[in-house]
Amino acid sequence: MARLYANENFPFPVVEELRRLGHDVVTIQERGYGNQSIDDPDVLEFAVNEKRAILTVNRRDFINEHRKQPNHSGIIVCTFDRDFIGQARRIHSTIEQMASLEGQLIRVNRPAN
């Protein structure tokens, strides 16, 4: 199972479902950095130091961070989806198929209606 770090805007119900599916997920709030507007490069640095892949719906900024610093533990960018359980399962299914998240930019989008 994956080691993941959910940034501030990532939906907590998705975090809970990913934990239920067996992933080791921590949130920026649980690390004591909630509501502090931590810069994205600093969020990524923390994740790298903890060997965790980032979970975010802040797609544009973290795609740019990936371009600037491709040596990371993975960045998973998602579209916002009110189907939190479905979103968690799509993330789970996507990362389960990968041998490693190291240096990967992974896009998980909500399904088209």
Secondary structure, 3 states (H helix, E strand, C coil): CCEEEECCCCCHHHHHHHHHCCCEEEECCCCCCCCCCCCHHHHHHHHHHHCCEEEECCHHHHHHHHHHCCCCCCEEEECCCCCHHHHHHHHHHHHHCCCCCCCCEEEECCCCC
